[in-house]
């Protein structure tokens, strides 16, 4: 009986250890997530910066929006620039994810909304964007201000992936990044993967538009691996 009790005791201890480890991991993951709904201020949130890549002028504003997924406010970009961006530059995320809800409102040249990550500065970062006028989702790298598309894993040729990106409606864009592998989701469906090793260091995360796009953003969520 004594041996049996010892055996049960050891098994219980091991089970408790496994449960504690699972809980610790879960807590760590939750602690590493951050969510920005743009509802706490009429200015860009703490730690965020904005700017352009190329030429033009960005106009980032926190405004009330009746259709906002999380009311009352959204982040709107209504300026015209080669590329306009706003990012949480004190985030320093290397491996993790970023997700945002976006709504293309107008634009004759483009109606685009995107996510940037591993942002070093205004001219160096990764970007995945969805474009309502082109009807596709594409992942790029911007190096010293020059943007180039990255090939989809498993394909020799092509330019991103075709997708129905609605104008005037909210959609969800998400990217998960770990090492050199990036996985893109659009409206909860996995679209494609890309591999690249240009930027390996931690950096900022944020949102992006192109040209004359007027785009709304809400519920920006990001997290780093523990």
C-alpha positions in Angstrom: 0.0 0.0 0.0 2.8 2.3 0.8 4.4 1.9 -2.6 1.0 2.4 -4.3 0.5 5.7 -2.4 4.0 6.8 -3.3 3.3 6.0 -7.0 0.0 7.9 -6.9 1.7 10.9 -5.2 4.4 11.1 -7.8 1.8 10.9 -10.6 -0.2 13.6 -9.0 2.8 15.8 -8.7 3.7 15.3 -12.3 0.2 16.1 -13.4 0.2 19.3 -11.3 3.5 20.3 -12.8 2.1 19.8 -16.3 -1.0 21.9 -15.5 1.2 24.6 -14.0 3.4 24.7 -17.1 0.3 24.9 -19.4 -1.1 27.7 -17.3 2.2 29.6 -17.2 2.5 29.3 -20.9 -1.0 30.5 -21.5 -0.6 33.4 -19.1 2.6 34.4 -20.8 0.9 34.4 -24.3 -2.0 36.5 -23.0 0.4 38.9 -21.3 2.2 39.5 -24.6 -0.9 40.5 -26.5 -1.9 44.1 -27.0 -5.1 45.6 -28.4 -5.6 49.1 -29.7 -9.2 50.2 -30.4 -8.3 53.9 -30.8 -11.1 54.8 -28.3 -9.0 56.3 -25.5 -7.9 59.5 -27.2 -8.4 61.7 -30.3 -4.6 61.4 -31.0 -2.4 58.5 -32.0 -2.0 56.2 -29.1 1.1 56.3 -26.8 4.2 54.9 -28.5 2.8 55.3 -32.0 4.5 57.3 -34.7 3.3 58.2 -38.3 5.0 59.1 -41.5 5.5 58.4 -45.2 7.7 56.3 -47.4 8.4 58.3 -50.6 6.6 61.5 -51.3 3.4 63.2 -50.3 1.7 63.9 -47.0 -0.1 61.5 -44.6 -3.2 62.6 -42.6 -3.8 60.2 -39.7 -6.8 61.1 -37.5 -8.7 59.3 -34.7 -12.4 60.1 -35.6 -15.9 58.9 -34.5 -17.3 56.3 -36.9 -20.8 54.8 -36.7 -19.7 51.6 -38.4 -16.7 51.0 -36.2 -16.3 47.4 -35.1 -15.5 48.7 -31.6 -17.2 52.0 -31.1 -16.9 54.9 -31.0 -13.6 55.7 -32.8 -11.4 54.5 -35.7 -8.1 55.5 -37.1 -8.4 57.2 -40.6 -5.8 57.9 -43.2 -7.0 60.5 -45.7 -3.8 62.1 -47.0 -2.0 61.3 -50.3 1.5 59.8 -50.2 3.5 57.1 -52.0 3.0 55.0 -48.8 1.6 56.3 -45.5 2.2 54.4 -42.3 1.4 54.6 -38.6 3.1 52.2 -36.2 3.7 51.4 -32.5 7.5 51.9 -32.6 8.1 50.9 -29.0 6.6 47.4 -29.5 9.8 45.7 -30.6 8.2 42.4 -31.9 10.4 39.9 -33.7 8.2 36.8 -33.8 4.4 36.9 -33.3 1.4 38.2 -35.1 -0.5 41.4 -36.0 -4.2 41.7 -37.0 -6.4 44.6 -38.0 -9.9 45.4 -39.2 -9.9 47.8 -42.1 -12.4 49.5 -44.4 -11.4 51.0 -47.7 -13.6 54.1 -48.2 -12.4 55.7 -51.4 -9.5 56.2 -53.8 -9.2 56.5 -57.6 -5.7 55.1 -57.8 -5.8 52.7 -54.8 -8.1 51.5 -52.0 -5.6 49.7 -49.9 -5.1 48.8 -46.2 -2.2 46.9 -44.8 -0.1 45.8 -41.8 3.6 46.5 -41.4 5.9 44.6 -39.0 9.6 44.4 -38.0 9.6 48.1 -38.8 13.1 49.6 -38.5 12.2 53.1 -39.8 10.1 54.9 -42.4 12.0 53.1 -45.2 12.6 49.6 -43.9 9.9 47.1 -43.0 7.7 44.2 -44.2 4.2 45.0 -45.4 1.1 42.9 -46.4 -1.8 44.7 -47.9 -5.2 44.1 -49.4 -6.4 46.3 -52.3 -10.1 46.6 -53.1 -9.4 48.0 -56.6 -7.0 45.3 -57.6 -8.8 42.5 -55.8 -5.7 40.9 -54.2 -3.6 40.5 -51.2 0.2 40.9 -51.6 3.2 40.7 -49.2 6.2 43.0 -49.8 9.4 44.1 -48.3 10.4 47.8 -48.3 14.2 48.2 -48.2 15.7 51.7 -48.2 12.4 53.1 -49.4 12.1 50.6 -52.4 9.1 48.2 -52.2 9.3 44.8 -53.9 6.7 42.0 -53.8 7.8 38.6 -52.3 6.9 35.3 -54.1 4.3 33.1 -52.5 5.7 29.9 -51.1 5.3 26.9 -53.5 4.9 29.1 -56.6 7.5 30.1 -59.1 5.6 33.1 -60.4 2.7 35.4 -59.5 1.8 38.5 -57.6 0.3 37.7 -54.3 -3.1 36.0 -54.2 -6.4 37.1 -55.7 -9.1 37.9 -53.1 -12.4 39.7 -53.0 -11.6 42.8 -51.0 -14.8 44.8 -50.5 -14.9 48.6 -50.7 -17.0 50.3 -48.1 -17.0 47.3 -45.8 -14.9 46.0 -42.9 -12.5 43.1 -43.5 -9.9 41.5 -41.3 -6.2 41.1 -42.3 -3.7 39.1 -40.2 -0.1 38.1 -40.5 1.8 35.6 -38.4 5.6 35.8 -38.5 8.2 33.4 -37.1 11.8 33.6 -38.2 11.7 33.7 -42.0 8.2 32.3 -42.4 5.2 34.6 -42.8 1.6 33.4 -43.0 -1.2 35.6 -44.3 -4.9 35.4 -43.4 -7.8 37.4 -44.9 -11.3 37.3 -43.2 -10.2 34.3 -41.1 -9.1 32.2 -44.2 -5.4 31.3 -44.7 -4.3 32.7 -48.0 -0.6 32.0 -48.5 2.9 31.8 -46.9 6.1 33.7 -47.8 9.7 33.1 -46.8 12.2 35.9 -46.5 15.3 36.8 -44.4 15.8 40.5 -45.1 14.7 41.8 -41.7 15.6 39.5 -38.8 15.4 41.9 -35.9 12.5 43.0 -33.7 10.7 46.1 -34.8 7.6 48.2 -34.7 4.1 47.0 -35.9 1.4 49.1 -37.4 -0.9 49.9 -40.4 -0.3 51.3 -43.9 -2.0 52.8 -46.9 -1.0 53.7 -50.5 -1.5 56.6 -52.8 -4.9 58.3 -52.6 -6.5 55.5 -50.4 -8.8 56.8 -47.7 -8.9 53.9 -45.3 -10.3 53.3 -41.8 -8.6 51.0 -39.2 -9.9 49.5 -36.0 -9.2 46.7 -33.5 -5.4 46.5 -34.1 -4.1 43.5 -32.2 -0.5 42.3 -32.0 1.5 39.9 -29.8 5.0 38.5 -29.5 6.0 34.9 -28.8 7.0 34.4 -25.1 
